[in-house]
Amino acid sequence: MFKKLRNRFLIVNLVTISVMMLVAFATIYIINYLNVQNDIRMDLQRITEAFQKPGSGEHRGGGIGDGIGGSPDGGTDTGTQRQDIGGGSFGRMGGSPPPERSISFMIETDNDWQQTGTPVSQLSMDDEFYAQALQEAVDMNKTTGRFELDGSLWAFETKPAADGHMLVFLDITSRQKILTNLIYIFTVVGVVMLVILYFTSRYFANRSIKPVQEAFDKQKQFIADASHELKTPLAIINTNTDVLLSNPEDTILEQSKWLHYIKSETERMAKLTNDLLYLTEMDDSRTGMIHAPFNISEAVENIILTMEAVVFEKNVALEYDIEPNLSVNGNSEQIKQVVMILLDNAVKYTGPKGEITLSLRKQHNDVLLAVTNTGEGIAPEHLTRIFDRFYRTDTSRARKQGGYGLGLAIAKSIVEQQHKGKLYARSTVGESATFYVQLS
């Protein structure tokens, strides 16, 4: 069940993050795409304006031909000024050349889209290249467009001229590669991030579900333990009732033994039910006790006085060292109940002629209560679980010692939930066990 819950959490998490990444990557790509397109349009516009200026025209390869600004016999026009840029010449009235960062060329045609003159270019290309470029642009039948030629991507723009058309071509291969590389980068980054997020989400999903699973397991164990504890007294009550019913002619006095057994087990069940209800109230965060400063030294001394007879009857020694006039903020009756539980637990697990030691002293800004009893001690594997409900280190002695294993769970709820203190235990196996209560 918890594995399915974890997998669903992972799927939802990964889908959510994937959608967010796609939206983020798409936004970045669209912004870059629009910027590139705008940059191409601006470059085409600048180049077109440069070619449209009077006297603007370049002979490819920087040679002298019969193009614009040249004489039919191959001689140069004396009225044409030249400026060599990238191996080419721009002339006619001293016009400005196209931007140097752009690879471009210009072809002039007549009204029937037939090339006139020599292409003005920064490139040294053969006539076939220019003819193919012109044919690609004419076939599109558009004023602007794109096509691929000889492994390069070109954008063109058509402008009307006095005796035909002027077509300006711009190499945009590098710009297109930027967008293509951006897609590759986004793909690689997205896959790597998803892999990392998968393992990270799985780790945190396991950690998030672990407390839920532990609480679920404890609830199952609690139900099983409570059912077991109720099963015994119910069985006894049922058996004794059958005995009573099998002897209807006997008087109540003659059947008093069975009635006493029924009463005893009923009282045990009532105590168990009350303890469970009390624990439920402790767990309910809405239930709060009225807290006020009280003298904890006097409260502990009063509990010791009530326990002296039980300690004497068990034939164990009780020593205590209580620092006077110590005060804490809390509920005095609940703290007395904690001390009673700890002393009762110490008496149960201290052997004959054993010793119980209680100390109460100031420690920094807190008050520390320690209850130590000699005996078998508590094994390390039990120290973290002795405060669980119904948990007992030796189930074979549970019936003999009495109780249901709820005392320490109640004490922990009072100390940690109601008073925001600490309750913990330390033990040396075969020697002693000590329970500590730290209150502020």
Helices and strands as residue ranges (DSSP letters): H 2-52, G 60-62, E 83-85, E 88-90, E 104-109, E 115-121, H 127-140, E 144-149, E 152-161, E 164-171, H 173-246, H 256-283, E 292-295, H 296-313, E 317-322, E 327-330, H 332-348, E 355-363, E 366-374, H 380-383, G 395-397, H 398-401, H 407-412, I 413-418, E 422-428, E 432-439
